[in-house]
Amino acid sequence: MSQMGFAVPGFTTARENSEAEIFWGPLELRHLHNGLISGAARDTANSPTTVLRPGLVLGLITASNLYAQYSPTATDGTAVARAIALLECRATDIDGNNQNRLMPIAVGGPIKAANLIGLDSLARRQLANNFLFDDDLPGRQFLGGPLKEVAKTADYSVVAADNGTLFTTTAAAGNVVFTLPTIARGLMFEFLNVVDFNMTVASAAGDDMVSINDASADSIAFSTGSQKIGGHVIVHSNDAGTKWYVRNLSPGNTITTAT
């Protein structure tokens, strides 16, 4: 006997499929992909939230390689916008259990910003390399900026997957040490001290940071009294993947170099 939960006699709330025009421009410019959507994904602005509408901005869960709704404050990888849902998708099965779904998604092309769900300024910047927004101001993508911002209140070992992240010390109640990962070409990280405690950026290997008057430093720190808050640097690998270059964005704050 079937245990299916549909076609039960009686009245219920009428539902219609959601449709949205996502692309504009010629078909040749549209880049599509079959993406596996996580059953835990939710369209938080929809009712029910388990129905994902076309146009929903998606991120990629690092651990599972599944797509889910973009969330700028998430720590599972979905804080980086990567794709757009193209069709309505129910994230649960008929029994209400989470069910992963294989669905077509957009990974590039000209898109209509007004029809996207969950799009914010950060997601725009993250998607700008692959998508062309119909309402974008010319040249805005060249303003730059970090991929995302993450606050750390204790010592943290940066990993390659953090590439493009701005780390701050927001809410830290003591000194914070950021330890860089193994050098690899293309890695870039940004660090901003917003509390009156020491902030240190250290190399895991040592003797490979280029800073003030030192081409082989172990670490740099903002530790001088009255010059800690606002300490701001960008650290990136050289093209050879052998040195960390330190760019001081706060020349009024003293950098202490350890060698």
N, C-alpha and C positions, 0 to 999 in steps of 0.2 A: 504494500500500500504506500502511496506517495505521502511523504511527510512535508511536502513543499508548503510554504507559508503564503502563497498568493492565490488570487481568484476566490477568496472567501466571500460569500454573499454578504451584502450590507453596504452601508454608506461609509465613505472615508474621504479624506481631503484630496481634492483633485491635484494632480501633478503634471507639469509639462516639462519637456526637455529644455535645457538652457542652450541657447545658441549665441555665438558672438563672432563678428568679423574681426579676425586677429591681424591678418596681413593686408598690406596694400602694395601696389606695384606688380611687376610681372612675375609669373610663376617661377621663372628660372632663378630668381633671387631668394627663393624660400628654401630654407634648410630644415629638413624634418628628420626625426629619429624615433624609433620605437623605444620608449622608456618604461622601465618597470616602476610603477607607482606603489609606494608603501601603503599597506592597509591601515597604518596608523596616521596617514595624512588626513588633514582636516581643512575644510574651507570655513574658517572661523567667522566669516561675515555672512555665511549662508545658513539657511534653515531647511533641512537638517544639515549640520556641519559635515556629515559623512558623505554628502554629495559634492564632489569637486566640480566647479563650473569651468567651462572653457575660458581661457584668459588668465587662469590662476598662475601666478609667478611661482616657480618651483626652485628648490635648492636640492642638493645631493647629500644624502646621509653618508658620511665618510665610512663608517663601520660596515654598513650593509650594501652600499652602492645602489640604494633605492632612492627614488625621487619623493619629495614631500613638499608641503607648502613652505615657501620662503619665510624665514623669521629672522629679522636683523639681530635679535638678542639671543638666538639659539647658540648652543655650543657643540652641536652634533654635526656641523658642516652645512646646515641649511641656512646659515647666516649669509651665505654667498649665493646670490641669484644666478641660475644657470640656464633655465629653460622656461617655456610657457606651455601650459596644458592647452590642447586643441579641441578636445571633446569632453563632454560631461562624463564623469567617472564616479561610480559608487564605490566607496572604499571598504564596504562591508558586504558579506554574503547575505542570503535571505534569512539567516538566523541571527544576524547582527554581529557576527564575528569579523574582525579585521581580515581583509583578503587583498593580497598584492594583485595589481592589475597591469597588464602590458597594454600601453596606450600610446598613440602618436603624440609627440610633443615637438614644439618648435625650438631649435637650437641656434637659429640665425635667420636674418632676413629683415625686410622692412615691416614694422608692426605699428598698429594703432594704439597709442598709449592710453587713450580714454577707455578702451575696452579691456584693459588688463586689471587684474584683481590682486591687490597687495603690493602694487608698484609704489616705491618711494624713491627719494633722491639717491639713496645709496644703491638700491637695486638698479636704477638707471645707469649709474657709473659702472657697476659690475657687468651689466649686459651690453654696454656701449661698444665693445670690441666686435661683437657678433651681430648685434641688432641695430637697425636704423629706425629711430622713433620719428613718427610723422610730425610731432610738435617740438622737436629739439631745436634749440638755438644753434646756428652754425658755430663750430669751434668749441662748444661747451665741453666736449669730451677731452679737450687738451688741457683743462684746468688741473687735472691730476687729482691726487688725494689718495689716502689709504683705501685698501679693499674693505676693511672693517676695523672697528675699534674694540679692544678688549681690555678691561681693567683687571689688574692683578694686585692683590693685597699681601702677597708673600712671594718668596723666591720662586722663580719659574724657569724651567729649561725649555727654551724655544725649540720648535721642531720645524722641519722643512715645510710641512703642511700649513704653517702659519704665514707663509710668504705673502707679503703685501699688507700685513696687519700693523695697525698702530696700537702699541701697548701703553697704557697709562698706569699710574699708581693710585688712581682714585680710591679713596676710603682706606688706604693702607695706614696701619697704626705703628709702623716701624720701617726700618730699612728694607729695600727690595733689591734683589740681585737677579738680573736676567742673564742666563747663560745661553750663548748662541749655539746653534747646531753645527754639525760638520759643514765646512764651506762647500758650496756648490754654485756654479755659475747661475745667475738669474735670481738669486735670493736677495731679498731686501726687506728690512724691518725698520719700524719707526718707534721711538721711545720718548715719552713725555712724562716728566715728573710734576705732579700736581699737589704734593704734600711736602711738609717741612721735615722730611727725612731723606737720608742718602738714597740715591738711585744709582746702581752700578750695572753696566753692560759688560759682560766678560766673555772672552773666547774660551771654548772648551779645550782647544788644543794649546792655546797660549802662543805668544810671540808672532801673531799674525794680524794684529790690528794696526792700521795706519791712522794715527791721531796727531795731536799737536806735538811737533818736534820729536816724534817717535814713530819709526816705520815698522817696529816689531813689538808693539805693546801687548800686554796681557788683558788689560781691561781699561775702561774709562768710567769715571764716576762724577756725579754732581754731589759734592760733599762739603763744600765751603759754606760756612754760615751765611745766612741771608741771601744765598745764591742757589738754593736748591730748587725751590718752586719755579717752574718755567723752564727748567733744564730740558733740552729738546734736541735729539739727534736722529739722523737716519744712518743706518749701517747696512751696507750692501757689499756683495762679493765683487771682486774684479773679474774681468773677462776670462782670466786664466783659472779662476777658482782657487787661488792661493792666498789671497789677502782679503781682510775685511776693511773696507774704506769707511771711515767715520766722517759724516758731514754734520757740523755743529749748526743747528738752526737757531741757537740762542747765544749769540756772541757776547751778551752781557753777563752770562753765567759762566763761572770758572769751571773748566773741566780738569779733573785730576787724573793723570795717566799713570797706570801701574805697569812696570816692565819686568 
